[in-house]
Amino acid sequence: MGGKLRAGVIGLGILGSQHAEFMANHAQVDLVAVADIRGDTSNEVAGRLRAESYTDYGRMLAEHALDLVVVATPDPLHKEPTLAALKAGVPTILQEKPLATTLADAQEIHDEVEARKARLFVNYANRAAPLDIATRYVMQQGLLGPVAYGESRLDDNICVPTQMWGGRSRDWAAGSSTVHFLLSHVVDLLRFYFRPAEVTDVYAISQQQVLGYTPDVYDAFLTFDSGMKVRVKAEWIKHIDELVEFYMCFSGHKGTLIYNKRGGFGTEPGWRANLPKEIDAEALLGHQEALSTLGANVRAMFHRPEPIAGTLQAGAMGRVPALEYRGLGYGRPMALSDAIIAAILGDTLEPDGWKGLGPLPTHEDGLAQTRITDAIIRSADCGEPVSL
């Protein structure tokens, strides 16, 4: 594709405003128009970024021939603007996750993309974080041996569903849940890390005692066709100092990966992969170099863990090779969007700078993620396992 991409943004909340800013400052994008039902917000963003302001995205789509539309409306309100943009002939959509909050809506979006021969990318932004890329590398290289079990806890401060969107917070949270808002990230990351493994069965519970207008927590076990089982849990009723706590751990036959993505009270963010003893120094440095080329600057090390709890000692483990990073590994904001712009311009799903990381997330990934999160909700509702 030659020339700048003519872009529009629908929905100017927290993420939508960031998308608009990113598009306005991208050398190969011309931010033409923005739309939000709140006229003052649309006018402010449009004035600041020199775009045209709309309160009706239908008018925006009718009056501009756009190459790209970003849909960043609230979780349950993705379908209508996405379908409208597709029907207006927009060839590429960049949509915030999740694809939809119901499987029927996700399927409808998917089918419209296919029918129009358009392209839709879902902004699963965590895929572009260096430590998530490093996690994928470890799994794809089989550095832990076959992974048997994993767990993920992604929790929010109670201020998120009660205050984060001001006076709209209750309505916003009531239309979403920790499944859509939080576990959509986790489910996509698991599919990203462990591709081509897919979820076959789901068993989940939920609870609704504190907030009343939306479930407080979802807790689920996912079984993959590889035999791996992963517990995924998300709540947003925590009275904590942090906004977010995010922890993951995966145990393989020969090693373990621990990822404190967002450390909670008394913990520090960081990432550690304890690897099989047979990996020698040359191989370990090779993995370090490979990760460096992918943007993950981890430390290669050998250490001697000695598991001790009080007077109890399990025995020294000997010298163990490891890869490690201390601190937050989030990388550049909007890094995935940057890769998506490159993909559009290059007419590819694996642009330069994304090589070796698989195709960028599309409507296919969005539908697969929604299928799994829908199964979590159905299992929690019926109290029985659900097969996909």
N, C-alpha and C positions, 0 to 999 in steps of 0.2 A: 504494500500500500504506500503510495507516495504522498508527501505533504503532511501537514499537521492533522491530527484527529480532532474533529469537531465534537465536543463533549457537552453533555448536560447532566445535572445531578438532581434526583428526586428524593426529597427528604433531607432536611438540614439540621438534624439533631446532633448529638455528640460526634458520631462517626461520619454522618453526611457532610458536616461542616469541614471535617478533616479531609474527606475526599475532594471537596470543592477546592480547598486550599492547595492540595497536592496537584490536582489537574491544572489549576491556574498557574502554578509555578513550574510545570513540566515543559521542557523545551520542545517536545513534539506533540503537545496537546494545546488546543485552543478551547478554553472554557467559554462556551457560548451562552448558556442559560442555566438557571437554577430554579427549583420549584419547591415550595413548602406551603402548607395550608395556613401557616402563620405569616401574614403579609409583612409584619415588621421584621421577622427573622429573614425572610427571603430578600427583602429590600436591603437589609444590613449586609448580608453576605454578598449579594450581587453588586452593591455599591463598592464594597471594599475590594472585590476581585474583578471588577469591570465586566460583569456579565449582565444578561437581561434577567429581570426578576418576574416570577410567576407564582400565583397561588393555585393555579389549575394546570397540572402537568399535561392534561389533554391539549390545552392551547399551546403549551411549549412544544409538544411533539408535532402539532399541526403546522406551526409557524417556522420550524427549523428542521433542516435535513441534517440529522446528527449521525455521526459514525459510531458513537459510544454513548450509552446512558448508564449512569450509576444509580442503582436503586438502594436507598439506605433508609427506607421507612421502618417503623416498628415491626418486630418479628411477625405478628399475624397479618401484616398489611403489605406483604411483598407481591402477592399474586397479581393484583389488578394493575399496578403501574408497570410491572414486568411484561404482562400480556399486552398492555396498551402500547408499550414501546416496540414490542415485536410486531404487532399488527400495523404499526406506523411505518414499518420497514427498517427500523434500526438494526444494523447487522450484528452488533455486539453489545451484550449487556454485562456489566459488572455488578453483581448483586451481593449485598451483605448476607452473611449466614444468619439463620438456616435458610435453605431454599424455600421452605414453607413450614408452617406449624401443623399442617395436616398432610397425610399421605396423598389424599385426593388432590389437594392444591399443588403439591410437589409434582405429581404425575401430570397434571394439566400443564404446568409450566414446561416440564420436560418434553411433553408431546408437541407443544407449540414451537419450541426451539427446533425440534426435529423436522416438523412440517415446514417451517420457514427456512430451513437450512441455514439458520443463524448460529451464533456462538454465544454461549453464556458461561461466564466465569463466576465462581463463588469465592468470596473473600475469606477463606480460612487462613487468616493472617498468621497464625502460629506456625504454619508450615515453613515460613521464611525465617524464623528465629534460628540463630546459629546452633543452639543446643538441641533444638528439635531436629535440625538437619543432622547433627551428630548422633542423636538417638536413632534416627532412621539408618544411618550408615552402620552403626553397630549391629542392628538387627538384620539388615540386608547382607552384611558380610558374615553373619552367623557367629559373631565373636563371643556370644554367651552360650553357644550350643543351642539346641532347640529350646525355645522359651516355653515354660510350663505354666507360669502364673504371673499375673501382674495386678497392680492396683493403682487407682487414681482417685485423688480427692481434690475437687475443685469447689471451693466454698467462697461465698461472698459475705461481706458485712451486711447486717440487716438494714443499713442505710440505703443499700442499692434498691431493693423493691419498695422502700418507704419514702426515700428522699431524693434519689439521684436525678430524677427528671422533674423536680419541683412539684408543682400542683398536679402534674400529669402522672406522677410516679405510680399511684395505686392503679389507675386505669391501664397504664403500660404493663405493669407486672401482672395484672389480672389476665391480660391477653397473651402472656407468655408463661414461662415456668423455668425451673432450673434445668429441665430437659432441653428446652429450646435455646435458652440463653447461655448455658454453661456446658451441658453434655454434648451439644452439637460440636463444640471445639474438641472435646475429648474423643468422641467417636471418630471424627475425621482424622485426628492425629494417629489413632490406633490403626486406621486403614492406611495412612501414609507410612507409618513405621513398618508395618508388617505385610505390606503388599507382596504377594497376591492373596494372602489369607483373608477370609471373609467371615462375618458373624453368621452362625447357623441357628443359635438358640439364645433366648433371653429370659431371665427371671428377675423380677423387680418388685420392690415395695416402695410406697410413698407415705407421707404423713402430712396432714393439714390441720394443725392445732393452733399455731401461733398467728399467722397472717390472716387466715380465713378466706381471703379472696384469691389465693393461689397456693399450690402445694409448697410446704416448707422445705421438703427434701425428697429426692429420689435416690434410691440405692439399688444397683442392679449388678447381676453377674452376666457377662457375655461369654458364650462359648464359640470359639472359632473352628473352622474346618481343619486347622492344623492341630487341634487338640488343646490349644492354649485356652485358659480361662482368665478373664480379667474382671475384677470388681471396679465399677465406676460409680462414684458417689458425688452428689452435689447438693448443697443446701445454701440458703441465703437468709438464715435467721441468726447468724453468729454475732454476738456482741464482742467484737474484737478490735484491736487497735488498727489493724491493716484493713485495706479495702478488699483484698483478695488473698487467699491461701491456695497454693496449687502444688501438689506433691504427686510424683509417680515413681513406681518401682517395678522392675521386671526381673524375675528369677529364671535363669536358664539352667540347663544341665551342667554347665561349666563356669558360669559367672553370673554376676548380678549388676544391674544398672540402677542407680538411685538418682533422682532428678528432683531437687527442691526448686521448682520453677519460680514460685513466689513463697519465700519462707514466712512462716507464722511466728508466734511468740516463742522466743528462745531458740530459734533456728536461723540459719543463714542460707541464702540462696546459693545453689551450686549444683554440680553435675559430676558424677563419678561412675565409671564403668570398671568393675573389677573383672579381669579377664582370665582365661585359662592359663595355668602355669607353663604350659608348653610353648606359649608365645615368647620368642626370644627378643633381645634388644633390637635387632635389625628389623624384625617384623613389626615391633611396637612403634618404632620410629617411622616406619613406612605408613602405618595407619595414622600417625600424627600428621605426617606430611599430606596424606590424602584428605584429611579433615581440614587442614589449613587451606587447601585449594578450594574447599567448599565454604570457606568463611568461618569455620569453627576453630579457633586458636586454642586448642586444649593442650594440657601438659602431659607428657609421657613420663611415667615413673614406675619404679619398683619399690614396694614397701612390704612390711612384715606385720600383717594384722595379728593381734593377740586378743581374742574375744574374752573379756573379763567383766564380771558383774559382781562387785563387792569382793567376797572371798572366793567366788566361783570362777573357775577358768576352764574353758573348753579345750584348750590346747592351741599352741602356735600353729598357724596355717602355712608357715614357710614364706618364701619370697613370692609375691604376687605381682604380675604386671597390671598396670591400670592406666586409664586415661582420665584426666580430671580438669575441671574448670571451677574456680571459686568466684561467686558473684552472679549478678543477673546477666543472662545471655540473650537479651531480646533483640539486639541488632537495630537496624534502621527502621523507623516508623514507615509504614506504607511500602515496605520492601516487596511484598507480594504484588501489590498494585503496580509497582515499577516493572516487575517481571511480566505482568499481564499486558502492560502497554507494549513492551518489547515483543511479546507473543503476537499481539494484534498486528503490529507493524511488519513483523516477519512472517506472518501467516503460518504459525507453528505453535504447538503446545509445549515445546521445550526450547525456549530462546537461549541465546548466549547468556551466560550467567546463571542458568538454571539446568545446565547439562548434568546428567547423572542423578537427578532428583525425581525422575518420572514426569509424566505430563502434569501441567498445571490443573488445578481442580475446576471441573466443568459441571454442567447440569447433571451429568451421569453420577458424579461424586455427591452432588447435592441430593439426588434422589436416593442414592444408597444410604447416605447419612440419615435422611428423613425416615427411610424404611426401618432403620435400627432404632431411632428415638421413638418412632411410633410404636414399635414393639415393646419398648420399655414402659410406655404409658399404658398400653393394653394389658401387659402382664401385671403391673401394679394395680390396675382397676379390677382384674378378674382373679388375682391371687394365684395364678397358675403360670407355668412356663409357656412361652410363645416361640414357635419355630418360624424361621423366615424361609 
